Amino acid sequence: MAIRLAESTYGESQVRLLRVAKQEGRHDIRELTFAIRFEGDFEAAHTAGDNRKSCPLIPMKNTVYALARQHSIEALENFALHVIEHFLTYNPQVSRVVVEAGENIWARLPHGGKPHSWAFARAGDERRTAMLTEPAKARPCAQESQISSF
């Protein structure tokens, strides 16, 4: 009886991105976390040890950092879509990309009765999340967003 691989996925989780936008007299902070999952033609990696079609995990993380320098991260969903489109464009063996993105909210610390210009603390457990799924051949992207623990 032959064994057949039914589904093949892999990816990178806990890709953390912290951006501090420094302006004169004021800093703004964003903390994002991404999990990226590929689905596609990776059977040879599991059955024959052939990793030629696999994207190494460290470059996946570095790709997120590079894209964050090229694109705005203001809209979490838009940035996640840039990540998906990049991986689908440059990896023909990938049939679907799933990106789960989250943002921890930060608040300015009070200083002298006013919000401090560059001192922050986590604003509780509130977290903005988004999950985007896009198949390579069928567009548009499926998207789900929510705010949790508020």
C-alpha positions in Angstrom: 0.0 0.0 0.0 1.5 3.3 -1.1 1.4 6.3 1.3 0.3 9.6 -0.3 1.0 13.0 1.2 -2.5 14.6 1.4 -1.5 18.2 2.2 1.8 20.0 2.5 2.2 23.2 4.5 5.0 25.0 6.3 5.8 28.4 7.5 7.3 30.8 10.0 5.5 32.1 13.1 6.3 34.8 15.6 7.8 37.2 13.1 8.0 40.3 15.3 8.2 43.8 13.9 8.7 46.9 16.0 8.7 50.2 14.2 9.5 53.5 15.9 8.7 56.5 13.7 10.9 59.4 15.0 9.6 62.9 14.3 10.9 66.1 15.8 9.8 66.1 19.4 7.7 63.0 19.1 8.0 59.2 18.6 5.2 56.8 17.4 5.5 53.1 18.0 3.8 50.0 16.3 4.4 46.4 17.4 3.3 43.8 14.9 3.5 40.0 14.9 3.1 37.8 11.8 2.6 34.1 11.1 3.1 33.0 7.5 2.0 29.7 6.1 2.6 28.3 2.6 0.6 25.6 1.0 1.8 24.0 -2.3 4.1 21.6 -4.0 6.4 20.6 -1.2 5.9 16.8 -1.3 9.5 16.1 -2.4 10.8 17.8 0.8 8.8 15.3 2.9 9.2 12.2 0.9 12.6 12.5 -0.7 14.4 15.1 1.4 14.6 17.5 -1.6 14.2 21.0 -0.3 14.8 22.9 -3.6 11.2 24.1 -3.7 11.1 25.2 -0.1 11.7 28.8 1.0 14.0 28.8 4.0 12.4 30.3 7.1 15.0 32.9 8.0 14.6 34.6 4.5 10.8 34.6 5.1 11.3 36.7 8.3 13.8 39.0 6.5 11.3 39.5 3.6 8.8 40.8 6.1 11.4 43.3 7.4 12.3 44.4 3.9 8.7 44.8 2.9 8.1 46.9 6.0 10.8 49.3 4.8 9.2 49.6 1.4 5.5 49.7 2.3 3.4 51.5 4.9 2.4 49.3 7.9 -0.4 51.7 9.0 -3.2 49.4 7.7 -2.3 45.9 9.1 -4.4 44.2 6.4 -2.9 46.1 3.5 0.6 45.3 4.7 -0.3 41.6 5.1 -1.6 41.6 1.5 1.8 43.0 0.3 3.5 40.0 2.1 1.1 37.6 0.4 1.6 39.0 -3.0 5.3 39.0 -2.7 5.5 35.3 -1.8 3.0 34.3 -4.5 4.9 36.3 -7.2 8.3 34.9 -6.4 7.4 31.3 -5.5 5.5 29.5 -8.2 5.4 26.2 -6.2 3.2 28.0 -3.6 -0.5 27.5 -4.2 -1.8 29.5 -1.2 -0.4 31.9 1.4 -2.0 32.4 4.8 -0.8 35.4 6.9 -2.0 35.9 10.4 -1.1 39.4 11.7 -1.5 40.9 15.1 -0.8 44.3 16.6 -0.2 45.0 20.3 -1.5 48.5 21.2 0.9 50.9 23.0 -0.1 54.1 24.8 1.9 57.1 25.8 2.9 57.4 29.5 1.7 60.5 31.3 4.3 63.1 32.2 3.4 66.3 33.9 -0.3 65.8 33.1 0.3 65.3 29.4 1.2 62.3 27.3 4.9 61.9 27.1 6.4 62.4 23.6 8.5 59.2 23.5 7.7 57.0 26.5 5.2 54.1 26.1 3.6 51.2 27.9 1.4 48.4 26.6 -2.3 49.5 26.6 -3.6 46.4 28.3 -4.3 43.1 26.6 -6.2 44.6 23.6 -4.9 43.2 20.3 -5.8 43.9 16.7 -5.7 40.8 14.5 -6.2 40.0 10.9 -6.0 36.7 9.0 -5.6 36.9 5.2 -5.7 33.9 2.9 -5.0 34.1 -0.8 -4.8 31.3 -3.3 -2.3 31.7 -6.2 -4.8 31.4 -9.0 -8.1 32.6 -7.5 -8.3 36.1 -6.4 -9.4 38.1 -4.3 -8.0 37.5 -0.9 -10.2 36.2 2.0 -9.8 38.5 5.0 -11.0 38.3 8.6 -10.2 41.1 11.2 -11.0 41.6 14.8 -10.1 43.2 18.1 -9.6 40.8 21.0 -9.2 41.1 24.8 -10.7 44.6 25.1 
